[in-house]
């Protein structure tokens, strides 16, 4: 166990890194905060206040480690409804009440509320929120402000707006629409361009920089006014003095009304669901594999919401996109959340007037992209592969949410799921009779394994029992989860169990699920069985030209070519490079039994939600003996010198100043690395092309660029690998 | 503490397809324990009925079974309970019903009432059969309860007599006893330590009980102690099912009120879904 003193030293040591990632996160939080607040028709600064209050309070009192808190996109729809029905000041009162309820939920340990919602229904609800955001902001993005009744009406108007754009006569509107479209293009193509300097600043901030720069260009160089119509610029951002003097007073007059409380319930529900989903997803990204204290976090979020409501801010929730950016930039504890808030304060103090130079259309493009990501066709496709019945649940929730409201939508989703479960099992009594039974048995076998047996049925209705058992098992253990006494297991459970399997696997444990195959025929248990189908799709015989060439290369190097997508990527797990990335699959593998080299194409993703970037790349893996110390070797550039400022140290090799200048070498065990880097190895690196090289416990990972390599590059890479392996083996 | 001895075994009989199987099971047990068998029939006595019961009993009579037929009409629950007291029955055998098409068993309403109110030990048979099915594995509860000692000893006696080769003493540990809610890594560590401590404590307690068991009962028997975490009374049935036990031996409930049936606990759980044969020791 770590002592207090060393953890404090570690905290100080990690402070620069957290400050850096806090800065990057604040760059994305600023435009998002402004945009989210405007989308919910609150004053733009409300979003920034939310992020500042959330960042400060949750970083001090929260129970999670690398999450970022602030205004959430899920809440846009609810806040919008609240503001239109209650008015702004009464909405602040509703926000305060929902914060109080959240605190109470935290104390009652009801942070698990989200477990009771079937996952397809939650997906449907999120997609509906996405469509609400997309539908409303799409028009503003193109400079066509309209007011309609419901979310569906806005969506139906989209073609009309598209036609209207081409008929604009007003130059100001045309410029506004162009700014919107360009910003959307930045959001879409940003993730496709892998350039480390470009990627340092998040896409939303690029939009801000470009549009502020554009405005200055007109003002100082062309000496004319900004051509974008004034109606489509961000309305006045108050400066810091104004913010403090103009704190709105929440209006509690409507506390007695039903509409007030339905808003409170909706705010609380969505805030807790969004936070819980985000916390769960961020925990998966955490490099140090820590477990978040969900109830503590809910309490902190609730308190932050109360404070934020009093200061004129919105609900504080845990946000996935910003949290993933935090993890990717080296955030390792809650101080990065605090720094993100402090940097926002600095921005508001220094640049509040500059922010009015941002066109509204550009900001709304960010939200349109967010909305699209929530409701993207990918979501529908994924749900379809799980099962057609999940699609029914998904669309039932989606349509009711759009047509009636969020609470009705989620209730519709619950009912639809339950009815489908009854239809699938052809039995109502299975659920009615057994719902209250403590159907999960856990015990420790003599060999130290945990055995969990589930009886009757296991679905979203009673998953919390199984969950509490799984939570109570140290993740390093081996667990056998037996469903053979179970008549029905639903998709939500399978998905959650799969998450736990990943978590246990990450920490060195294992969950073996048994008894699903003997449950019965396919028709009796479609969820379970469908879920278990192997995920790899078999590539048909018609190979691409590259694949044919790869086959030839394989022959040259006496390797075997395997074009199929493989899920097994265990050998990549120990590499630092993949600590914050999720490997989807490897394909086009060149390998042989007795050859340590293994070349493959790989698909992995970095970040979550709007910050998600899917990358395909070609890499070489070389199996080595375990004596090679862990190190990372990169070409030294500007960014690496910047990293060095943030606390990453470059290891210098004696008598090779040139090598140290040109290469950036990192690792824990500096002495072992120095002995490994003999003259011969250093000379080898100096005289060959630059590659990113990384060593972990028993292997080397070599690649040059974060993209698929050409045949020529592959040959060079393989050749490099073979020679490198020979030298390393000598050492 | 000595085991409960079963001097008189009673069984309620009616003319059902299971009659022969029920009588066979009861007679076999009576022979095993060297006890007297009382067949209780709710209804008027008649020559015809007697002769059909006797037909099934005759193979056992030749092996030295002592038995008695008892006829009395009235409400089945009162008659059977009354006769068990009148005839000083120590063990009452009740057959369970099997759900159609399912491998699940449950007790009829009459049987449930009798089980709840009986003053003697009760054996619930889920699958009475004409041929003998060997009883290999017995699961017995090891609750912290004054009755437990007697129950465990009885389980060993029964195991010894029936030739079982494995007895598992199960201690059910309630979640409340762990008293630490798992929130994060730290509380998980704490709760794991507490659980380990509870496990050791329970095992030590069971060991004390096991030490008092006469040595000839434990001969040739594998004894295992298994702590489980789950709902008291329910989880032991679940465990018996998972462990494929042939007999589950449990303490009789201390008292039974209206509320206990409304919010099932302990024995009530077992009555709604019989995992295996159950012996409730009074």
Interface residues (C-beta under 8 A of the other chain):
Chain A: X63 X109 X290 X291 X292 X293 X294 X295 X296 X437 X438 X439 X440 X441 X442 X443 X444 X446 X451 X453 X455 X468 X469 X471 X472 X474 X482 X485
Chain B: X175 X178 X181 X182 X183 X184 X185 X187 X188 X189 X191 X192 X195 X199 X224 X226 X227 X228 X229 X230 X231 X234 X235 X238 X239 X241 X242 X269
